[in-house]
Amino acid sequence: MMNRHGRPSDAGPASAAAETATLLGHRGLDHEEPLLFELGHDGRVGVDLPPCPAVQGRLGDLARRGPIGLPSLSEPQVVRHYVRLSRKNYSIDAGLYPLGSCTMKHNPRLNEKLARLPGFADLHPLAPPSTTAGAVELMGQLAHWLLTLTGMAAIALSPKAGAHGELCGLMTIRAAHAAKGEGASRRRVLVPESAHGTNPATAAYCGFTVESIPATADGRVDRAVLEARLGPDVAAIMLTNPNTCGLFEREIIELARAVHAAGGYFYCDGANFNAIMGRVRPGDLGIDAMHINLHKTFSTPHGGGGPGAGPVVLSAALAPFAPLPLVVARGDGHALIETAEGEAAASFGRITAFHGQMGMFVRALAYMMSHGRDGLAQASGDAVLNANYILAALDDVMTAPFAGPCMHEALFDDHFLDGTGVTTLDFAKAMIDEGYHPMTMYFPLVVHGAMLIEPTESESKESLDNFIAVLRHLAAAAKAGEAERFKAAPRLAPRRRLDETLAARKPVLRWTPPTLSKAAE
Amino acid sequence: MRYLPHTAADRAAMLETIGAADIEALFCDVPAAARLGAALPLPDHQGEMAVERAIAALAARNRHSGMLPSFLGAGAYRHHVPATVDHLIQRSEFLTSYTPYQPEIAQGTLQYLFEFQTQVALLTGMEVANASMYDGSTACAEAVEMARRLTGRNRVVLSGNLHPHYRAVVETLLRLHDTVVEALPPAPAGGEALAPALDQGTACVVVQYPDVFGHVCDFTALAAAAQACGALLIVAVTEVVALGALRAPGAMGADIVVGEGQGLGVGLNYGGPYLGLFATRTKFLRQMPGRIAGETVDAEGRRGYVLTLSTREQHIRREKATSNICTNSGLCCLAFTIHLALLGEGGFCGLAALNHARAVHLAERLAGIAGVTPLTARFFNEFAVALDRPAGPVVEALAARGILGGVPGSRLWPGLEGLDKVLLLCATETNTEDEIDALGVALEEILA
């Protein structure tokens, strides 16, 4: 059976494969592409190196003896390989990317251009200080923007990503407790059950015992339970605000007071700072430490899973314990402190080589300067507006577990699919056939079959209207009994559903030459 | 504002659908006391020209490695990156995609991660590799944590010739746990004896190859000694290009190899973003941290790739995960893997040979200079020399003459006696013979 676009609408895998069978497996613009290792042939090369002078080698008996086994290709072959691979990816440049909690917003190309200026991109991290004043000044200006936006006292720029920032924050807190002689006694960290997985993982990695705090019926942390769990053995609470249900924690100021009264510190997961930037300062909420995902809030590109950047802002109480290196204000400019002396004497140590994600600092500063204070506040306002628009426009066909308004992301559960035979996963995969990347699925864990939609401020009203129309169409199809169509989805992507169980049960994690893999059998 | 699509009419129509008076009303859950009353003391939005002018002015205040002859190494290396690399990594589909959580529409990312893992396993001589960590130093700390989990032991031995930043990152992390760290003193002239430091309580011993002073050492005997007492050998490689000329750590018996992949494709970037490499043996796979791409089939039986073994990871295991790491260094992996694909077997080994030749010429040029004593007999593309005076002021004097003449020991080991006269020097394919001679002449004049 064909739909009105001439595509099979309910065909199973076998017939779909037959209809699209081609000699080489290509499907129009979607080319099958072998692995690099299957393309290479001896004798080809993709670079022309200058001649190598003969020298008296100094490697001794450690010179490599055999070949490595790398494939050899020419430049045009390499270009074609990666261009073909690229076309199998969804991207924010090509379409709305509604991954809740991940914040896929527009990535301005100006920022890419500036990060590639040789003065930054070709600067060695251990170059003499007399040659790096501009880099330190850029870090200082970034620090100034972030401290002004958050209302905090100090900043550690070096964390490499959000989870690394969490680690940095908790290590700072541990050092502060140790300085008061309470390092050994404060061993517990309280984490709401709606938290990102990195929060409990970080606390455990840091040597703390993790305790989960339940959510209330309105999607917020249960203040009564949290206050009852506070005590002289609690080091910190880790709270995300706005939280992962897309809601602002209304009692956050009271929570902060309670934690401080019990002698603990308040760590905030700043993954959702993009919802409140330019409107609310975390420092005014009583937060002691918060990481900022520059790749979310300040739009440095996600790059298929990184690199990120996770600077941590600190309260005055925690500032002395920040890791090295530190960028501090000095006279008219800024200085880089690399040793535990003077104002850094109480630093808890070093969490990475060198100074942090400089390339991301340049992009984030360019983003902030481009927006300005007015644009940043408008961006957070539009992000919240867009999420609420989606929540309102889908309210009658999908089910939202919590009453609005929401902040920057709209959360739905799977009750609207009850009795349809369609799961959240099926619904998400059907979105792929309609041309959309799915929303975040099954997170947060506190909501059954969660679908977390974050449109960001980058989407126009027309774009949102199309997206809403698609979700309404799919919700209606599910309720109309078209479960088979959902189970078979995606049918129009470069791949049908992939067997993840097989991948985990019989791990194949690298290419092996055919002769070797035969011998191993 | 050029990045925000809504017109006033759009916003009004959307607010009407929502049933809110204005955007401010959507923030009603924020306590009034927490809402900003006054505008922040920051400038308003600016156009591209103004932003570019301001940030380019900061870049212009740096004197970077392309402007001046550079002999800087010590954990970050300047190599020529073919133009193809940056062109390809800026394709929207790579640059602006997320972690490949929906594999049906992320096969591009997943396949290059699978290819990357294969390349890393081949270079290091190991069986499996992950899809990258933040950088070499954090990968090194993760390897130590992995060894502690695998052995159930709490004593860690660190070579004195491990890059001091790597050592500091490991020590900072291990201070969180009841761990005994035995870090040997730096041995600029080499000849460190690590085997005697191992015992039955040792989880792992960490060495660098080539080490921070450039020495290349055979760890085969150390691997055997570690195995004899049930400890793991972790080898850290800060200059990945060295693996084109040197025996692979896996061939010497390493259990975990970590590395800094910045030298291929990524660039200097004043220290980040970089690329952590992580490889190990198949039998340790379930304790390996980080993302891993694996091969599988789709519903039509076609080969495809997914993120796999995620039951090790934080988003599934939460506080029981092998690590808290979430982000990898995806785009840097891509740059690395494209650069290595262009080089191929011959190009990569040829590049390594060229690096070695340049460094040998540099060593020969400096050998006869009064006040310069070579410390590294066997090396790849960097080595240490002892000067007859503190190296810090000499490096600044060289910078004043327009030469980035190495990393002084005082920068890496501040306050450590004897190290202040040590100078770390590196030469790569980007250094010309003229530059090498210019450094020699300048050093002769400064040390005269």
Chai-1 contact restraints between the chains, C-beta under 6 A:
chainA,res_idxA,chainB,res_idxB,connection_type,confidence,min_distance_angstrom,max_distance_angstrom,comment,restraint_id
A,P13,B,A299,contact,1.0,0.0,6.0,A-B,restraint_1
A,P13,B,E300,contact,1.0,0.0,6.0,A-B,restraint_2
A,A17,B,E300,contact,1.0,0.0,6.0,A-B,restraint_3
A,L35,B,E115,contact,1.0,0.0,6.0,A-B,restraint_4
A,L36,B,E115,contact,1.0,0.0,6.0,A-B,restraint_5
A,L36,B,A341,contact,1.0,0.0,6.0,A-B,restraint_6
A,V45,B,G344,contact,1.0,0.0,6.0,A-B,restraint_7
A,V45,B,G346,contact,1.0,0.0,6.0,A-B,restraint_8
A,V45,B,G347,contact,1.0,0.0,6.0,A-B,restraint_9
A,G46,B,L342,contact,1.0,0.0,6.0,A-B,restraint_10
A,V47,B,P82,contact,1.0,0.0,6.0,A-B,restraint_11
A,V47,B,L342,contact,1.0,0.0,6.0,A-B,restraint_12
A,V47,B,L343,contact,1.0,0.0,6.0,A-B,restraint_13
A,V47,B,G347,contact,1.0,0.0,6.0,A-B,restraint_14
A,L49,B,G350,contact,1.0,0.0,6.0,A-B,restraint_15
A,L49,B,L354,contact,1.0,0.0,6.0,A-B,restraint_16
A,C52,B,A353,contact,1.0,0.0,6.0,A-B,restraint_17
A,C52,B,L354,contact,1.0,0.0,6.0,A-B,restraint_18
A,C52,B,A357,contact,1.0,0.0,6.0,A-B,restraint_19
A,P53,B,A357,contact,1.0,0.0,6.0,A-B,restraint_20
A,V55,B,A357,contact,1.0,0.0,6.0,A-B,restraint_21
A,V55,B,V360,contact,1.0,0.0,6.0,A-B,restraint_22
A,R58,B,V360,contact,1.0,0.0,6.0,A-B,restraint_23
A,R58,B,R378,contact,1.0,0.0,6.0,A-B,restraint_24
A,R58,B,F379,contact,1.0,0.0,6.0,A-B,restraint_25
A,G60,B,R378,contact,1.0,0.0,6.0,A-B,restraint_26
A,L62,B,V216,contact,1.0,0.0,6.0,A-B,restraint_27
A,L62,B,L246,contact,1.0,0.0,6.0,A-B,restraint_28
A,L62,B,R247,contact,1.0,0.0,6.0,A-B,restraint_29
A,R64,B,L246,contact,1.0,0.0,6.0,A-B,restraint_30
A,R64,B,R247,contact,1.0,0.0,6.0,A-B,restraint_31
A,I68,B,L122,contact,1.0,0.0,6.0,A-B,restraint_32
A,I68,B,E345,contact,1.0,0.0,6.0,A-B,restraint_33
A,G69,B,L122,contact,1.0,0.0,6.0,A-B,restraint_34
A,L70,B,G344,contact,1.0,0.0,6.0,A-B,restraint_35
A,L70,B,E345,contact,1.0,0.0,6.0,A-B,restraint_36
A,L70,B,F348,contact,1.0,0.0,6.0,A-B,restraint_37
A,S72,B,G344,contact,1.0,0.0,6.0,A-B,restraint_38
A,S72,B,E345,contact,1.0,0.0,6.0,A-B,restraint_39
A,S72,B,G346,contact,1.0,0.0,6.0,A-B,restraint_40
A,V78,B,A341,contact,1.0,0.0,6.0,A-B,restraint_41
A,V78,B,L342,contact,1.0,0.0,6.0,A-B,restraint_42
A,Y82,B,L88,contact,1.0,0.0,6.0,A-B,restraint_43
A,L85,B,G108,contact,1.0,0.0,6.0,A-B,restraint_44
A,L85,B,Q111,contact,1.0,0.0,6.0,A-B,restraint_45
A,L85,B,Y112,contact,1.0,0.0,6.0,A-B,restraint_46
A,S86,B,R91,contact,1.0,0.0,6.0,A-B,restraint_47
A,S86,B,E93,contact,1.0,0.0,6.0,A-B,restraint_48
A,S86,B,F94,contact,1.0,0.0,6.0,A-B,restraint_49
A,S86,B,G108,contact,1.0,0.0,6.0,A-B,restraint_50
A,K88,B,Q107,contact,1.0,0.0,6.0,A-B,restraint_51
A,K88,B,G108,contact,1.0,0.0,6.0,A-B,restraint_52
A,N89,B,E93,contact,1.0,0.0,6.0,A-B,restraint_53
A,N89,B,S97,contact,1.0,0.0,6.0,A-B,restraint_54
A,N89,B,A106,contact,1.0,0.0,6.0,A-B,restraint_55
A,N89,B,G108,contact,1.0,0.0,6.0,A-B,restraint_56
A,N89,B,T109,contact,1.0,0.0,6.0,A-B,restraint_57
A,Y90,B,I105,contact,1.0,0.0,6.0,A-B,restraint_58
A,S91,B,S92,contact,1.0,0.0,6.0,A-B,restraint_59
A,S91,B,E93,contact,1.0,0.0,6.0,A-B,restraint_60
A,S91,B,T96,contact,1.0,0.0,6.0,A-B,restraint_61
A,S91,B,S97,contact,1.0,0.0,6.0,A-B,restraint_62
A,I92,B,T96,contact,1.0,0.0,6.0,A-B,restraint_63
A,D93,B,S92,contact,1.0,0.0,6.0,A-B,restraint_64
A,D93,B,T96,contact,1.0,0.0,6.0,A-B,restraint_65
A,L99,B,Y98,contact,1.0,0.0,6.0,A-B,restraint_66
A,C102,B,Y98,contact,1.0,0.0,6.0,A-B,restraint_67
A,M104,B,Y98,contact,1.0,0.0,6.0,A-B,restraint_68
A,H106,B,Y3,contact,1.0,0.0,6.0,A-B,restraint_69
A,N107,B,T96,contact,1.0,0.0,6.0,A-B,restraint_70
A,L110,B,E48,contact,1.0,0.0,6.0,A-B,restraint_71
A,L114,B,I55,contact,1.0,0.0,6.0,A-B,restraint_72
A,L117,B,A59,contact,1.0,0.0,6.0,A-B,restraint_73
A,P118,B,H64,contact,1.0,0.0,6.0,A-B,restraint_74
A,P118,B,G66,contact,1.0,0.0,6.0,A-B,restraint_75
A,G119,B,A59,contact,1.0,0.0,6.0,A-B,restraint_76
A,G119,B,A60,contact,1.0,0.0,6.0,A-B,restraint_77
A,G119,B,N62,contact,1.0,0.0,6.0,A-B,restraint_78
A,G119,B,H64,contact,1.0,0.0,6.0,A-B,restraint_79
A,F120,B,A59,contact,1.0,0.0,6.0,A-B,restraint_80
A,A121,B,G267,contact,1.0,0.0,6.0,A-B,restraint_81
A,A121,B,N269,contact,1.0,0.0,6.0,A-B,restraint_82
A,D122,B,H64,contact,1.0,0.0,6.0,A-B,restraint_83
A,D122,B,S65,contact,1.0,0.0,6.0,A-B,restraint_84
A,D122,B,G66,contact,1.0,0.0,6.0,A-B,restraint_85
A,D122,B,L268,contact,1.0,0.0,6.0,A-B,restraint_86
A,L123,B,N62,contact,1.0,0.0,6.0,A-B,restraint_87
A,L123,B,H64,contact,1.0,0.0,6.0,A-B,restraint_88
A,L123,B,L268,contact,1.0,0.0,6.0,A-B,restraint_89
A,L123,B,Y270,contact,1.0,0.0,6.0,A-B,restraint_90
A,H124,B,S65,contact,1.0,0.0,6.0,A-B,restraint_91
A,H124,B,L72,contact,1.0,0.0,6.0,A-B,restraint_92
A,H124,B,A76,contact,1.0,0.0,6.0,A-B,restraint_93
A,H124,B,L268,contact,1.0,0.0,6.0,A-B,restraint_94
A,P125,B,A76,contact,1.0,0.0,6.0,A-B,restraint_95
A,P125,B,Y270,contact,1.0,0.0,6.0,A-B,restraint_96
A,P125,B,G271,contact,1.0,0.0,6.0,A-B,restraint_97
A,L126,B,L72,contact,1.0,0.0,6.0,A-B,restraint_98
A,L126,B,A74,contact,1.0,0.0,6.0,A-B,restraint_99
A,L126,B,V407,contact,1.0,0.0,6.0,A-B,restraint_100
A,L126,B,R411,contact,1.0,0.0,6.0,A-B,restraint_101
A,A127,B,L404,contact,1.0,0.0,6.0,A-B,restraint_102
A,P128,B,V395,contact,1.0,0.0,6.0,A-B,restraint_103
A,P128,B,E396,contact,1.0,0.0,6.0,A-B,restraint_104
A,P128,B,A399,contact,1.0,0.0,6.0,A-B,restraint_105
A,S130,B,A399,contact,1.0,0.0,6.0,A-B,restraint_106
A,T131,B,R63,contact,1.0,0.0,6.0,A-B,restraint_107
A,T131,B,A399,contact,1.0,0.0,6.0,A-B,restraint_108
A,T132,B,N62,contact,1.0,0.0,6.0,A-B,restraint_109
A,A133,B,R61,contact,1.0,0.0,6.0,A-B,restraint_110
A,G134,B,L58,contact,1.0,0.0,6.0,A-B,restraint_111
A,G134,B,A59,contact,1.0,0.0,6.0,A-B,restraint_112
A,G134,B,R61,contact,1.0,0.0,6.0,A-B,restraint_113
A,G134,B,N62,contact,1.0,0.0,6.0,A-B,restraint_114
A,A135,B,N62,contact,1.0,0.0,6.0,A-B,restraint_115
A,A135,B,Y270,contact,1.0,0.0,6.0,A-B,restraint_116
A,E137,B,L58,contact,1.0,0.0,6.0,A-B,restraint_117
A,L138,B,L58,contact,1.0,0.0,6.0,A-B,restraint_118
A,T148,B,L40,contact,1.0,0.0,6.0,A-B,restraint_119
A,T148,B,L42,contact,1.0,0.0,6.0,A-B,restraint_120
A,K160,B,Y134,contact,1.0,0.0,6.0,A-B,restraint_121
A,A161,B,T327,contact,1.0,0.0,6.0,A-B,restraint_122
A,A163,B,N324,contact,1.0,0.0,6.0,A-B,restraint_123
A,A163,B,I325,contact,1.0,0.0,6.0,A-B,restraint_124
A,A163,B,C326,contact,1.0,0.0,6.0,A-B,restraint_125
A,G197,B,Q314,contact,1.0,0.0,6.0,A-B,restraint_126
A,G197,B,H315,contact,1.0,0.0,6.0,A-B,restraint_127
A,G197,B,R318,contact,1.0,0.0,6.0,A-B,restraint_128
A,T198,B,Q314,contact,1.0,0.0,6.0,A-B,restraint_129
A,T198,B,N324,contact,1.0,0.0,6.0,A-B,restraint_130
A,T198,B,C326,contact,1.0,0.0,6.0,A-B,restraint_131
A,P200,B,R318,contact,1.0,0.0,6.0,A-B,restraint_132
A,P200,B,E319,contact,1.0,0.0,6.0,A-B,restraint_133
A,A201,B,Q314,contact,1.0,0.0,6.0,A-B,restraint_134
A,A201,B,R318,contact,1.0,0.0,6.0,A-B,restraint_135
A,A201,B,A321,contact,1.0,0.0,6.0,A-B,restraint_136
A,A201,B,N324,contact,1.0,0.0,6.0,A-B,restraint_137
A,T202,B,N324,contact,1.0,0.0,6.0,A-B,restraint_138
A,A204,B,E319,contact,1.0,0.0,6.0,A-B,restraint_139
A,Y205,B,N324,contact,1.0,0.0,6.0,A-B,restraint_140
A,C206,B,L176,contact,1.0,0.0,6.0,A-B,restraint_141
A,G207,B,L176,contact,1.0,0.0,6.0,A-B,restraint_142
A,G207,B,H177,contact,1.0,0.0,6.0,A-B,restraint_143
A,V210,B,E319,contact,1.0,0.0,6.0,A-B,restraint_144
A,F248,B,D29,contact,1.0,0.0,6.0,A-B,restraint_145
A,F248,B,V30,contact,1.0,0.0,6.0,A-B,restraint_146
A,R250,B,D29,contact,1.0,0.0,6.0,A-B,restraint_147
A,I253,B,P31,contact,1.0,0.0,6.0,A-B,restraint_148
A,R279,B,L36,contact,1.0,0.0,6.0,A-B,restraint_149
A,V280,B,V30,contact,1.0,0.0,6.0,A-B,restraint_150
A,V280,B,A34,contact,1.0,0.0,6.0,A-B,restraint_151
A,D284,B,A34,contact,1.0,0.0,6.0,A-B,restraint_152
A,L285,B,A34,contact,1.0,0.0,6.0,A-B,restraint_153
A,P301,B,L95,contact,1.0,0.0,6.0,A-B,restraint_154
A,P301,B,T96,contact,1.0,0.0,6.0,A-B,restraint_155
A,H302,B,Y98,contact,1.0,0.0,6.0,A-B,restraint_156
A,G303,B,L95,contact,1.0,0.0,6.0,A-B,restraint_157
A,G303,B,G330,contact,1.0,0.0,6.0,A-B,restraint_158
A,G303,B,L331,contact,1.0,0.0,6.0,A-B,restraint_159
A,G304,B,F94,contact,1.0,0.0,6.0,A-B,restraint_160
A,G304,B,S97,contact,1.0,0.0,6.0,A-B,restraint_161
A,G304,B,T109,contact,1.0,0.0,6.0,A-B,restraint_162
A,G304,B,G330,contact,1.0,0.0,6.0,A-B,restraint_163
A,G305,B,T99,contact,1.0,0.0,6.0,A-B,restraint_164
A,G305,B,N328,contact,1.0,0.0,6.0,A-B,restraint_165
A,G305,B,G330,contact,1.0,0.0,6.0,A-B,restraint_166
A,G306,B,T327,contact,1.0,0.0,6.0,A-B,restraint_167
A,G306,B,N328,contact,1.0,0.0,6.0,A-B,restraint_168
A,G306,B,S329,contact,1.0,0.0,6.0,A-B,restraint_169
A,G306,B,G330,contact,1.0,0.0,6.0,A-B,restraint_170
A,P307,B,P273,contact,1.0,0.0,6.0,A-B,restraint_171
A,P307,B,S329,contact,1.0,0.0,6.0,A-B,restraint_172
A,P307,B,C332,contact,1.0,0.0,6.0,A-B,restraint_173
A,G308,B,T327,contact,1.0,0.0,6.0,A-B,restraint_174
A,T339,B,P414,contact,1.0,0.0,6.0,A-B,restraint_175
A,G349,B,T172,contact,1.0,0.0,6.0,A-B,restraint_176
A,R350,B,A168,contact,1.0,0.0,6.0,A-B,restraint_177
A,R350,B,V169,contact,1.0,0.0,6.0,A-B,restraint_178
A,R350,B,T172,contact,1.0,0.0,6.0,A-B,restraint_179
A,T352,B,S137,contact,1.0,0.0,6.0,A-B,restraint_180
A,T352,B,T138,contact,1.0,0.0,6.0,A-B,restraint_181
A,A353,B,G75,contact,1.0,0.0,6.0,A-B,restraint_182
A,A353,B,S137,contact,1.0,0.0,6.0,A-B,restraint_183
A,A353,B,H165,contact,1.0,0.0,6.0,A-B,restraint_184
A,F354,B,G271,contact,1.0,0.0,6.0,A-B,restraint_185
A,H355,B,G271,contact,1.0,0.0,6.0,A-B,restraint_186
A,G356,B,G272,contact,1.0,0.0,6.0,A-B,restraint_187
A,Q357,B,G272,contact,1.0,0.0,6.0,A-B,restraint_188
A,Q357,B,P273,contact,1.0,0.0,6.0,A-B,restraint_189
A,M358,B,N269,contact,1.0,0.0,6.0,A-B,restraint_190
A,M358,B,Y270,contact,1.0,0.0,6.0,A-B,restraint_191
A,M358,B,G271,contact,1.0,0.0,6.0,A-B,restraint_192
A,M358,B,G272,contact,1.0,0.0,6.0,A-B,restraint_193
A,G359,B,N269,contact,1.0,0.0,6.0,A-B,restraint_194
A,G359,B,P273,contact,1.0,0.0,6.0,A-B,restraint_195
A,A366,B,V51,contact,1.0,0.0,6.0,A-B,restraint_196
A,A366,B,I55,contact,1.0,0.0,6.0,A-B,restraint_197
A,M369,B,Q46,contact,1.0,0.0,6.0,A-B,restraint_198
A,M369,B,V51,contact,1.0,0.0,6.0,A-B,restraint_199
A,S370,B,V51,contact,1.0,0.0,6.0,A-B,restraint_200
A,H371,B,H45,contact,1.0,0.0,6.0,A-B,restraint_201
A,G372,B,P43,contact,1.0,0.0,6.0,A-B,restraint_202
A,G372,B,D44,contact,1.0,0.0,6.0,A-B,restraint_203
A,G372,B,H45,contact,1.0,0.0,6.0,A-B,restraint_204
A,R373,B,A39,contact,1.0,0.0,6.0,A-B,restraint_205
A,R373,B,L40,contact,1.0,0.0,6.0,A-B,restraint_206
A,R373,B,L42,contact,1.0,0.0,6.0,A-B,restraint_207
A,D374,B,D44,contact,1.0,0.0,6.0,A-B,restraint_208
A,D374,B,H45,contact,1.0,0.0,6.0,A-B,restraint_209
A,G375,B,M1,contact,1.0,0.0,6.0,A-B,restraint_210
A,G375,B,H45,contact,1.0,0.0,6.0,A-B,restraint_211
A,Q378,B,L4,contact,1.0,0.0,6.0,A-B,restraint_212
A,G381,B,I23,contact,1.0,0.0,6.0,A-B,restraint_213
A,D382,B,L4,contact,1.0,0.0,6.0,A-B,restraint_214
A,D382,B,H6,contact,1.0,0.0,6.0,A-B,restraint_215
A,V384,B,L26,contact,1.0,0.0,6.0,A-B,restraint_216
A,L385,B,M14,contact,1.0,0.0,6.0,A-B,restraint_217
A,L385,B,I23,contact,1.0,0.0,6.0,A-B,restraint_218
A,N388,B,I18,contact,1.0,0.0,6.0,A-B,restraint_219
A,N388,B,L26,contact,1.0,0.0,6.0,A-B,restraint_220
A,Y389,B,M14,contact,1.0,0.0,6.0,A-B,restraint_221
A,A392,B,T17,contact,1.0,0.0,6.0,A-B,restraint_222
A,A392,B,I18,contact,1.0,0.0,6.0,A-B,restraint_223
A,P405,B,L26,contact,1.0,0.0,6.0,A-B,restraint_224
A,I432,B,E104,contact,1.0,0.0,6.0,A-B,restraint_225
A,I432,B,I105,contact,1.0,0.0,6.0,A-B,restraint_226
A,P438,B,Q102,contact,1.0,0.0,6.0,A-B,restraint_227
A,E457,B,L4,contact,1.0,0.0,6.0,A-B,restraint_228
A,S460,B,P5,contact,1.0,0.0,6.0,A-B,restraint_229
A,K461,B,D10,contact,1.0,0.0,6.0,A-B,restraint_230
A,P490,B,E104,contact,1.0,0.0,6.0,A-B,restraint_231
A,A493,B,E104,contact,1.0,0.0,6.0,A-B,restraint_232
A,A493,B,I105,contact,1.0,0.0,6.0,A-B,restraint_233
A,P494,B,Q107,contact,1.0,0.0,6.0,A-B,restraint_234
A,R495,B,E104,contact,1.0,0.0,6.0,A-B,restraint_235
A,R495,B,Q107,contact,1.0,0.0,6.0,A-B,restraint_236
A,R495,B,D298,contact,1.0,0.0,6.0,A-B,restraint_237
A,R495,B,G304,contact,1.0,0.0,6.0,A-B,restraint_238
A,R496,B,D298,contact,1.0,0.0,6.0,A-B,restraint_239
A,R496,B,A299,contact,1.0,0.0,6.0,A-B,restraint_240
A,R496,B,E300,contact,1.0,0.0,6.0,A-B,restraint_241
A,R497,B,A299,contact,1.0,0.0,6.0,A-B,restraint_242
A,L498,B,P103,contact,1.0,0.0,6.0,A-B,restraint_243
A,L498,B,T296,contact,1.0,0.0,6.0,A-B,restraint_244
A,L498,B,D298,contact,1.0,0.0,6.0,A-B,restraint_245
A,L498,B,G304,contact,1.0,0.0,6.0,A-B,restraint_246
A,L498,B,V306,contact,1.0,0.0,6.0,A-B,restraint_247
A,D499,B,T296,contact,1.0,0.0,6.0,A-B,restraint_248
A,D499,B,V297,contact,1.0,0.0,6.0,A-B,restraint_249
A,E500,B,V306,contact,1.0,0.0,6.0,A-B,restraint_250
A,L502,B,T296,contact,1.0,0.0,6.0,A-B,restraint_251
A,A503,B,G294,contact,1.0,0.0,6.0,A-B,restraint_252
A,A503,B,T296,contact,1.0,0.0,6.0,A-B,restraint_253
A,A503,B,V306,contact,1.0,0.0,6.0,A-B,restraint_254
A,A503,B,T308,contact,1.0,0.0,6.0,A-B,restraint_255
A,A504,B,T308,contact,1.0,0.0,6.0,A-B,restraint_256
A,A504,B,L309,contact,1.0,0.0,6.0,A-B,restraint_257
A,P507,B,G294,contact,1.0,0.0,6.0,A-B,restraint_258
A,V508,B,G294,contact,1.0,0.0,6.0,A-B,restraint_259
A,V508,B,E295,contact,1.0,0.0,6.0,A-B,restraint_260
A,L509,B,Q117,contact,1.0,0.0,6.0,A-B,restraint_261
A,L509,B,V128,contact,1.0,0.0,6.0,A-B,restraint_262
A,L509,B,I292,contact,1.0,0.0,6.0,A-B,restraint_263
A,L509,B,G294,contact,1.0,0.0,6.0,A-B,restraint_264
A,R510,B,Q117,contact,1.0,0.0,6.0,A-B,restraint_265
A,R510,B,T118,contact,1.0,0.0,6.0,A-B,restraint_266
A,R510,B,A121,contact,1.0,0.0,6.0,A-B,restraint_267
A,W511,B,T118,contact,1.0,0.0,6.0,A-B,restraint_268
